[in-house]
Amino acid sequence: MGIARPSPSLRRLWKSEVDAWSVFAVLLAVVLLAPLVAVFIGGFETGPEWGHISETVLGGYISNTLIVLVLVCLLSLMLAIPSAWIVSMYDFPGRKLFSWALGAPLAIPTYVAATVYYDTLNAAIPALIQIRKSFGIDTYLLAEQILRYGMLAVLMSAVLYPYVYLGLRASFSGQQGVFIEAARTLGRGPWSIFWKIALPLSRPALVAGLSLIAMEVMNDYGAVNFFGVPTLTEGLFRTWFGLSDQASGIRLAGVMIAIMFVILSVEYYLRGKARYTQSQERAATSARRKLSSGRAALAVVICMIPLTLGFIIPATRLTYWAILSYGGNGNSSSGLLQIGNSLLLSLIVMVVICAFALLFAYAWRLHSNRWLRLTTRAATLGYAVPGAAIAIGVMTLLGTLDRGFTWLPILSGTLLALGFAYVVRFFTIGFQNIHAGMTQVCGNLDEASRTLGHGPAKTFWRVNLRLLKGPLICASILVFIDIIKELPLTLVLRPADFETLSTLAFGFAKEGRYLESALPSLIIVLVGMVGLVIMGRFTEESQTNH
């Protein structure tokens, strides 16, 4: 009995859909998904401390994480919505400056903000002592806990609200202009327009921004560690390093991933219900109304509150500490060398991520079928997963390879392991920006090139790559900034005696050496600010050209 040959239709499908580009995309997705699969498989193993963890502290880890997440999201909405509405709909002195400056807190990592604001808790000590004398130890402990959680939520929302602000500003200033002008002509007042038209139409941007904030809160380790709030990430570090229970640490990483998948599912459902049809023509923006002097002053105050909390105070204190550090003990030459190593590693990983993202995005453009869409979802899961969970997955995966292939060099605990984890986590950023740019900029030009007889490789090199200067620069900047800022993943995977800007800043601050932590913290902030300015320039140019 002979072997059945594939049907002609199947052979045609194989020939048309399967090539080097699609094979590369599938293989890359498998590699990027492998650490998450390792966490899933490792979660079936029970660690020696898991019984104690699940019975005593796991519920607290989960509840604390959700409490911080809800508080930060609510406070971020309170900071983002009024400022976005004001700069989009009204004209007042300083509006243009506030429009872009309100996004500046994104350059401040949460652990840097925690360093700056942590000593403010000392100002509340006399009040807490008085509470203890007057109402007893139980009331004192409750007040102290409320203060820590509240301060943590305020500082995190002060640097994370731009995720919501930037989306709302674009939404209020964009396609909504037609609807807002129509409502004005029908006699609707500002409050009615805001609550019944602008805010409902902005739900996709609102949900997207909140989901990004949720990812940042789930990923945070530095700020919660400073303020002593035991979240899941803090619990993972305690289990992995404090209890030396790798199996239970893997299970905690699995719990973190499961919670993030629930959040993403809710986000997908809410955004799916709010996909409003938009015109392909450039929308007419709503005319901004000029405010009177009194209301203009109020608008300035409203915009200054989040900007002061999220950027001015942290940047001012860091600059002051850096000046004192330079005039005093200063930073050692070895510390400056570590900073250089950190920047070099970030640059190398950025190039790798953007190169992979370019090839993957072009493979998607060539074969946007159901299987490649599924492959893309798998490859881009990393950014939604907390960095500590990815680090645990990478350690588990590479540890298995080290034990199974003893003839290979040791991979665990090397810069290669750290770089691989960065690629897994931040590949999504590079791909999304390059893919969006390829869709917007390239149009049908590559199809025209292929009709002239040029193959996919030549078309990619001569057409697509030359048109993607702006999106490629934006993707590179975003990836570089996120790598520089990443803390929990780096703390888990860095080799011995290797420091990055984030670990230097966090390590000095944890030891109470705030002056020495200022320089690496300030470099992180400056890199973020330069990146935001360059991105803003390219965004304005692309909108003008479009």
C-alpha positions as CSV (number, residue, x, y, z in Angstrom):
1,M,0.0,0.0,0.0
2,G,1.6,3.3,-1.1
3,I,1.8,6.5,0.8
4,A,-0.9,9.0,-0.2
5,R,0.4,12.0,-1.9
6,P,-0.8,15.5,-0.8
7,S,-3.6,16.9,-2.9
8,P,-2.8,19.6,-5.5
9,S,-4.6,22.2,-3.5
10,L,-2.6,21.4,-0.4
11,R,0.7,21.5,-2.4
12,R,-0.4,24.9,-3.8
13,L,-1.1,26.1,-0.3
14,W,2.3,24.9,1.0
15,K,4.0,26.5,-1.9
16,S,2.2,29.9,-1.5
17,E,2.1,30.2,2.2
18,V,5.2,28.4,3.5
19,D,8.5,30.0,2.8
20,A,11.6,31.2,4.7
21,W,9.7,34.2,6.1
22,S,6.8,32.2,7.6
23,V,9.1,29.5,8.9
24,F,11.2,32.2,10.6
25,A,8.1,33.8,12.1
26,V,6.9,30.4,13.5
27,L,10.3,29.5,14.9
28,L,10.8,32.9,16.5
29,A,7.3,32.7,18.1
30,V,8.2,29.2,19.5
31,V,11.4,30.5,21.1
32,L,9.7,33.6,22.6
33,L,6.9,31.5,24.0
34,A,9.2,28.8,25.5
35,P,9.8,30.5,28.9
36,L,6.0,30.8,29.5
37,V,5.6,27.2,28.6
38,A,8.4,26.3,31.0
39,V,6.5,28.1,33.8
40,F,3.3,26.3,32.9
41,I,5.0,22.9,32.9
42,G,7.0,23.7,36.1
43,G,3.9,24.7,37.9
44,F,2.8,21.1,38.2
45,E,5.7,20.4,40.5
46,T,5.0,21.0,44.2
47,G,7.7,22.8,46.2
48,P,8.5,22.1,49.9
49,E,7.1,25.4,51.0
50,W,4.0,25.6,48.8
51,G,1.6,24.2,51.4
52,H,2.7,26.9,53.9
53,I,2.6,29.6,51.2
54,S,-0.9,28.7,49.9
55,E,-2.4,28.5,53.4
56,T,-0.8,31.6,54.9
57,V,0.4,34.3,52.5
58,L,-0.9,33.5,49.0
59,G,-4.3,35.1,49.6
60,G,-2.5,38.2,51.0
61,Y,-0.2,38.4,48.0
62,I,-3.2,38.3,45.6
63,S,-5.4,40.7,47.6
64,N,-2.6,43.3,48.1
65,T,-1.8,43.1,44.4
66,L,-5.4,43.8,43.5
67,I,-5.8,46.6,46.1
68,V,-2.8,48.4,44.8
69,L,-3.9,47.8,41.2
70,V,-7.4,49.2,41.8
71,L,-6.1,52.2,43.8
72,V,-3.5,53.1,41.1
73,C,-6.0,52.8,38.3
74,L,-8.6,55.0,40.1
75,L,-6.0,57.7,41.0
76,S,-4.6,57.6,37.5
77,L,-8.1,58.3,36.1
78,M,-8.5,61.2,38.5
79,L,-5.2,62.7,37.2
80,A,-5.5,61.9,33.5
81,I,-9.1,62.6,32.6
82,P,-9.4,66.3,33.7
83,S,-6.0,67.2,32.3
84,A,-6.6,65.5,28.9
85,W,-10.0,67.1,28.6
86,I,-8.7,70.6,29.5
87,V,-5.7,70.6,27.1
88,S,-7.8,69.2,24.3
89,M,-10.9,71.3,24.5
90,Y,-9.8,74.7,25.9
91,D,-7.3,77.4,25.1
92,F,-5.4,79.0,28.0
93,P,-1.8,80.2,28.7
94,G,0.6,77.3,28.7
95,R,-1.7,74.9,27.0
96,K,0.8,73.8,24.3
97,L,3.5,73.3,27.0
98,F,1.2,71.2,29.2
99,S,0.0,69.2,26.2
100,W,3.3,67.4,25.9
101,A,4.8,68.0,29.4
102,L,2.0,66.0,31.0
103,G,3.4,62.9,29.3
104,A,6.9,63.5,30.9
105,P,6.2,61.4,34.1
106,L,6.5,58.3,31.9
107,A,10.3,58.9,32.0
108,I,10.3,58.3,35.8
109,P,10.3,54.6,36.8
110,T,8.1,53.7,39.8
111,Y,11.1,52.6,41.8
112,V,12.8,55.9,41.3
113,A,9.6,57.7,42.4
114,A,9.5,55.5,45.4
115,T,13.1,56.5,46.3
116,V,12.1,60.2,46.0
117,Y,8.9,60.0,48.1
118,Y,9.9,57.3,50.6
119,D,11.3,59.8,53.2
120,T,8.0,61.7,53.2
121,L,6.7,58.9,55.4
122,N,9.0,60.2,58.2
123,A,6.9,63.3,58.3
124,A,3.9,61.3,59.4
125,I,5.7,59.6,62.3
126,P,4.7,62.2,65.0
127,A,1.0,61.8,63.9
128,L,1.3,58.0,64.0
129,I,2.8,58.1,67.5
130,Q,-0.1,60.3,68.7
131,I,-2.6,57.9,67.2
132,R,-0.9,55.0,69.1
133,K,-1.1,56.9,72.4
134,S,-4.7,57.9,71.9
135,F,-6.3,54.9,70.2
136,G,-4.0,51.9,70.8
137,I,-1.8,49.7,68.8
138,D,-4.5,48.3,66.5
139,T,-5.6,51.7,65.3
140,Y,-1.9,52.7,64.9
141,L,-1.2,49.6,62.7
142,L,-4.3,50.3,60.6
143,A,-3.3,54.0,60.1
144,E,0.3,53.0,59.3
145,Q,-0.9,50.5,56.7
146,I,-3.4,53.0,55.1
147,L,-0.6,55.5,54.9
148,R,1.8,53.1,53.2
149,Y,-0.7,51.8,50.7
150,G,-2.0,55.3,50.0
151,M,1.4,56.8,49.5
152,L,2.4,53.9,47.2
153,A,-0.7,54.3,45.1
154,V,-0.2,58.1,44.8
155,L,3.4,57.9,43.7
156,M,2.7,55.1,41.2
157,S,-0.4,56.8,39.7
158,A,1.7,60.0,39.5
159,V,4.1,58.4,37.1
160,L,1.7,56.0,35.3
161,Y,-1.3,58.2,34.5
162,P,0.3,59.3,31.1
163,Y,-0.7,55.9,29.7
164,V,-4.3,57.0,30.1
165,Y,-3.7,60.7,29.4
166,L,-2.0,60.2,26.1
167,G,-4.7,58.0,24.7
168,L,-7.5,60.3,25.9
169,R,-5.8,63.4,24.5
170,A,-5.5,61.8,21.1
171,S,-9.1,60.6,21.4
172,F,-10.5,64.0,22.5
173,S,-8.5,65.9,19.9
174,G,-9.2,63.4,17.0
175,Q,-12.3,62.0,15.4
176,Q,-14.5,63.2,18.3
177,G,-14.3,66.8,17.0
178,V,-17.2,66.2,14.5
179,F,-19.5,64.8,17.2
180,I,-18.5,67.5,19.8
181,E,-19.2,70.3,17.3
182,A,-22.5,68.8,16.4
183,A,-23.5,68.5,20.0
184,R,-22.6,72.2,20.6
185,T,-24.7,73.3,17.7
186,L,-27.6,71.4,19.3
187,G,-27.2,73.4,22.5
188,R,-25.4,70.8,24.7
189,G,-23.3,72.1,27.5
190,P,-19.7,71.2,28.3
191,W,-20.7,68.7,31.1
192,S,-23.3,67.0,28.9
193,I,-20.8,66.7,26.0
194,F,-18.1,65.3,28.3
195,W,-20.3,62.7,30.0
196,K,-22.6,61.6,27.2
197,I,-20.4,61.9,24.1
198,A,-16.6,62.4,24.7
199,L,-16.1,59.9,27.5
200,P,-18.1,57.0,26.0
201,L,-16.4,57.5,22.6
202,S,-13.0,57.3,24.4
203,R,-13.7,54.0,26.1
204,P,-11.2,52.1,23.8
205,A,-8.4,54.5,24.7
206,L,-9.4,54.5,28.3
207,V,-9.4,50.7,28.6
208,A,-6.1,50.4,26.7
209,G,-4.4,52.9,29.0
210,L,-5.7,51.2,32.1
211,S,-4.5,47.8,30.9
212,L,-1.0,49.2,30.4
213,I,-1.1,50.6,34.0
214,A,-2.3,47.2,35.3
215,M,0.7,45.6,33.5
216,E,3.1,48.1,35.1
217,V,1.6,47.6,38.6
218,M,1.8,43.8,38.2
219,N,5.4,44.1,37.1
220,D,6.6,46.5,39.8
221,Y,9.0,45.3,42.5
222,G,11.0,48.3,43.5
223,A,8.2,50.5,44.8
224,V,6.3,47.8,46.7
225,N,9.5,46.6,48.2
226,F,10.4,50.1,49.4
227,F,7.0,50.6,51.0
228,G,6.7,47.0,52.4
229,V,3.6,46.0,50.5
230,P,3.7,42.2,49.9
231,T,2.3,41.8,46.4
232,L,2.8,38.8,44.2
233,T,6.1,40.1,42.7
234,E,7.4,40.7,46.2
235,G,6.2,37.2,47.2
236,L,8.0,35.7,44.3
237,F,11.3,37.3,45.3
238,R,10.8,36.1,48.9
239,T,10.1,32.6,47.8
240,W,12.8,32.3,45.2
241,F,15.6,34.0,47.1
242,G,14.5,33.9,50.7
243,L,13.1,30.4,50.9
244,S,15.2,29.0,48.0
245,D,12.1,27.2,46.8
246,Q,12.3,27.3,43.1
247,A,9.2,25.1,42.5
248,S,7.0,27.3,44.6
249,G,8.5,30.3,42.9
250,I,7.5,28.9,39.5
251,R,3.9,28.4,40.8
252,L,3.7,32.0,42.0
253,A,4.9,33.1,38.5
254,G,2.1,31.0,37.1
255,V,-0.4,32.7,39.3
256,M,0.9,36.1,38.1
257,I,0.6,35.0,34.5
258,A,-3.0,33.7,35.1
259,I,-4.0,37.0,36.6
260,M,-2.6,39.0,33.7
261,F,-4.4,36.7,31.2
262,V,-7.7,37.5,33.1
263,I,-6.9,41.2,32.8
264,L,-6.1,41.0,29.1
265,S,-9.3,39.0,28.5
266,V,-11.4,41.7,30.2
267,E,-9.5,44.4,28.2
268,Y,-10.1,42.5,25.0
269,Y,-13.8,42.1,25.8
270,L,-14.3,45.8,26.7
271,R,-12.4,47.1,23.7
272,G,-14.1,44.7,21.4
273,K,-17.5,46.1,22.5
274,A,-16.3,49.6,21.8
275,R,-14.9,49.5,18.3
276,Y,-16.4,52.6,16.7
277,T,-16.3,53.2,13.0
278,Q,-14.1,56.1,12.0
279,S,-13.8,58.0,8.8
280,Q,-10.7,57.4,6.8
281,E,-10.5,61.1,6.0
282,R,-8.7,63.4,8.4
283,A,-11.1,64.4,11.1
284,A,-12.0,68.0,11.8
285,T,-10.9,68.8,15.4
286,S,-13.2,70.7,17.7
287,A,-12.4,74.4,18.0
288,R,-10.9,75.1,21.4
289,R,-12.8,77.6,23.6
290,K,-10.7,80.4,25.2
291,L,-11.1,80.5,29.0
292,S,-11.5,83.6,31.1
293,S,-8.6,84.6,33.3
294,G,-10.1,82.9,36.4
295,R,-10.9,79.7,34.7
296,A,-7.6,79.7,32.9
297,A,-5.8,79.9,36.3
298,L,-7.9,77.0,37.5
299,A,-6.9,75.0,34.3
300,V,-3.3,75.7,35.0
301,V,-3.6,74.5,38.6
302,I,-5.4,71.3,37.5
303,C,-2.6,70.5,34.9
304,M,0.1,71.4,37.4
305,I,-1.0,68.9,40.0
306,P,-0.1,65.7,38.1
307,L,2.9,67.3,36.4
308,T,4.3,68.4,39.8
309,L,3.7,65.0,41.5
310,G,4.9,62.9,38.6
311,F,7.8,64.8,37.2
312,I,8.8,68.2,38.8
313,I,9.3,66.9,42.4
314,P,11.2,63.7,41.4
315,A,13.4,65.4,38.8
316,T,14.2,68.3,41.1
317,R,15.2,66.1,44.1
318,L,17.2,63.8,41.9
319,T,19.1,66.7,40.4
320,Y,19.8,68.1,43.9
321,W,21.0,64.8,45.1
322,A,23.2,64.3,42.1
323,I,24.8,67.7,42.6
324,L,25.5,66.9,46.3
325,S,26.9,63.5,45.2
326,Y,29.2,65.2,42.7
327,G,30.5,67.6,45.3
328,G,30.9,65.0,48.0
329,N,31.8,61.4,47.7
330,G,30.8,61.1,44.1
331,N,30.4,57.8,42.2
332,S,33.3,55.5,41.8
333,S,34.9,54.8,38.4
334,S,33.7,51.2,38.7
335,G,30.1,52.5,39.0
336,L,30.5,54.6,35.8
337,L,31.9,51.5,34.1
338,Q,28.8,49.5,35.1
339,I,26.7,52.3,33.7
340,G,28.5,52.1,30.4
341,N,28.1,48.3,30.3
342,S,24.4,48.7,31.0
343,L,24.0,51.2,28.1
344,L,25.9,48.9,25.8
345,L,23.9,45.8,26.7
346,S,20.6,47.8,26.2
347,L,21.8,49.0,22.8
348,I,22.8,45.5,21.6
349,V,19.4,44.0,22.7
350,M,17.6,46.9,21.1
351,V,19.2,46.1,17.7
352,V,18.4,42.4,18.1
353,I,14.7,43.1,19.0
354,C,14.2,45.6,16.2
355,A,15.8,43.3,13.6
356,F,13.6,40.4,14.6
357,A,10.6,42.7,14.7
358,L,11.3,43.9,11.2
359,L,11.5,40.4,9.8
360,F,8.5,39.2,11.7
361,A,6.4,42.2,10.6
362,Y,7.3,41.6,7.0
363,A,6.4,37.9,7.3
364,W,3.0,39.0,8.6
365,R,2.7,41.4,5.6
366,L,3.4,38.6,3.2
367,H,1.2,35.9,4.8
368,S,-1.5,37.5,7.0
369,N,-3.4,34.2,7.4
370,R,-5.0,32.7,10.4
371,W,-2.0,30.6,11.4
372,L,0.4,33.6,11.3
373,R,-2.1,35.7,13.3
374,L,-2.1,33.0,16.0
375,T,1.7,32.9,15.8
376,T,1.8,36.7,16.3
377,R,-0.3,36.5,19.4
378,A,2.0,33.9,20.8
379,A,5.1,35.9,20.0
380,T,3.7,39.1,21.6
381,L,2.5,37.7,24.9
382,G,5.8,38.7,26.7
383,Y,5.0,42.3,27.4
384,A,1.8,41.4,29.2
385,V,3.7,39.1,31.5
386,P,5.4,40.5,34.6
387,G,9.2,40.7,34.2
388,A,9.8,38.5,37.3
389,A,7.6,35.7,35.9
390,I,9.5,35.9,32.5
391,A,12.8,35.7,34.4
392,I,11.7,32.6,36.3
393,G,10.6,31.0,33.0
394,V,14.0,31.8,31.4
395,M,15.9,30.4,34.4
396,T,13.7,27.2,34.3
397,L,14.2,26.8,30.5
398,L,17.9,27.4,30.4
399,G,18.5,25.3,33.5
400,T,16.8,22.4,31.8
401,L,19.0,22.9,28.7
402,D,22.1,23.1,30.9
403,R,21.3,19.8,32.5
404,G,20.2,18.1,29.3
405,F,23.0,19.3,27.0
406,T,26.1,19.2,29.2
407,W,28.4,19.6,26.2
408,L,27.0,23.1,25.6
409,P,28.4,26.2,27.5
410,I,26.5,27.1,30.6
411,L,23.7,29.5,29.7
412,S,22.1,30.2,33.1
413,G,23.5,33.2,34.9
414,T,25.0,34.8,31.8
415,L,24.5,38.0,29.9
416,L,23.0,35.8,27.1
417,A,20.2,34.7,29.5
418,L,19.5,38.3,30.5
419,G,19.5,39.5,26.9
420,F,17.2,36.6,25.9
421,A,14.7,37.6,28.6
422,Y,14.8,41.2,27.4
423,V,13.9,40.0,23.9
424,V,11.0,37.9,25.2
425,R,9.6,40.7,27.2
426,F,10.1,43.7,24.9
427,F,9.7,42.1,21.4
428,T,6.1,43.2,21.4
429,I,7.0,46.9,21.6
430,G,9.3,46.7,18.6
431,F,6.8,44.6,16.5
432,Q,3.7,46.7,17.2
433,N,5.4,50.0,16.2
434,I,7.1,48.5,13.1
435,H,4.0,46.7,12.0
436,A,1.9,49.8,12.4
437,G,4.4,51.8,10.5
438,M,4.7,49.3,7.7
439,T,0.9,49.3,7.3
440,Q,0.7,53.1,7.3
441,V,3.8,54.1,5.4
442,C,4.4,51.3,2.9
443,G,0.9,51.1,1.5
444,N,0.9,49.1,-1.7
445,L,4.4,50.0,-2.8
446,D,5.8,46.6,-2.0
447,E,3.1,45.0,-4.0
448,A,3.9,47.2,-6.9
449,S,7.6,46.2,-6.5
450,R,6.7,42.5,-6.6
451,T,4.6,42.9,-9.7
452,L,7.7,44.3,-11.4
453,G,9.4,41.0,-10.7
454,H,11.3,41.7,-7.5
455,G,11.2,39.0,-4.9
456,P,10.2,39.4,-1.2
457,A,13.8,39.8,0.0
458,K,14.7,42.5,-2.6
459,T,11.4,44.3,-2.0
460,F,12.0,44.3,1.7
461,W,15.5,45.7,1.3
462,R,14.8,48.2,-1.4
463,V,11.3,49.4,-0.5
464,N,10.0,48.6,3.0
465,L,13.2,49.1,4.9
466,R,13.9,52.5,3.3
467,L,10.4,53.7,4.1
468,L,10.4,52.7,7.8
469,K,12.9,55.2,9.1
470,G,10.5,56.9,11.4
471,P,8.7,53.8,12.8
472,L,12.0,52.1,13.2
473,I,13.5,55.0,15.2
474,C,10.4,55.2,17.4
475,A,10.5,51.4,18.0
476,S,14.2,51.5,18.9
477,I,13.7,54.4,21.3
478,L,10.8,52.7,23.1
479,V,12.7,49.4,23.4
480,F,15.8,51.0,24.6
481,I,14.0,53.0,27.3
482,D,12.1,50.0,28.6
483,I,15.3,47.9,28.8
484,I,17.0,50.7,30.7
485,K,14.1,50.9,33.2
486,E,13.5,47.2,33.7
487,L,14.2,46.2,37.3
488,P,12.7,42.9,38.5
489,L,13.7,40.8,35.5
490,T,17.3,42.2,35.7
491,L,17.5,41.5,39.5
492,V,16.7,37.9,38.9
493,L,18.9,37.2,35.9
494,R,21.9,39.5,36.0
495,P,25.3,37.8,36.3
496,A,27.3,38.2,39.5
497,D,28.9,41.6,39.8
498,F,27.0,43.0,36.8
499,E,24.9,46.1,37.4
500,T,22.6,48.1,35.2
501,L,21.3,51.6,35.7
502,S,18.1,50.2,37.3
503,T,19.9,47.8,39.7
504,L,22.5,50.5,40.6
505,A,19.8,53.0,41.4
506,F,17.7,50.5,43.4
507,G,20.6,49.0,45.2
508,F,22.0,52.3,46.4
509,A,18.6,53.5,47.5
510,K,17.9,50.3,49.4
511,E,21.1,50.8,51.3
512,G,20.0,54.4,52.1
513,R,22.7,55.9,49.8
514,Y,20.3,58.2,48.1
515,L,23.0,60.6,46.9
516,E,24.7,57.8,45.0
517,S,21.5,56.5,43.6
518,A,20.7,59.9,42.1
519,L,23.1,59.7,39.1
520,P,21.9,56.4,37.6
521,S,18.3,57.4,38.4
522,L,18.8,60.8,36.6
523,I,20.4,59.1,33.6
524,I,17.3,56.8,33.3
525,V,15.1,59.9,33.5
526,L,17.1,61.8,30.9
527,V,17.2,58.9,28.5
528,G,13.4,58.6,28.8
529,M,12.9,62.4,28.3
530,V,15.1,62.5,25.2
531,G,13.3,59.5,23.8
532,L,9.9,61.1,24.4
533,V,10.9,64.3,22.7
534,I,12.3,62.5,19.6
535,M,9.2,60.3,19.4
536,G,7.0,63.4,19.7
537,R,8.9,65.0,16.8
538,F,8.4,62.0,14.5
539,T,4.8,61.7,15.5
540,E,4.1,65.3,14.6
541,E,5.9,64.9,11.2
542,S,4.0,61.7,10.4
543,Q,0.7,63.4,11.2
544,T,1.6,66.4,9.1
545,N,2.7,64.3,6.1
546,H,-0.4,62.1,6.5
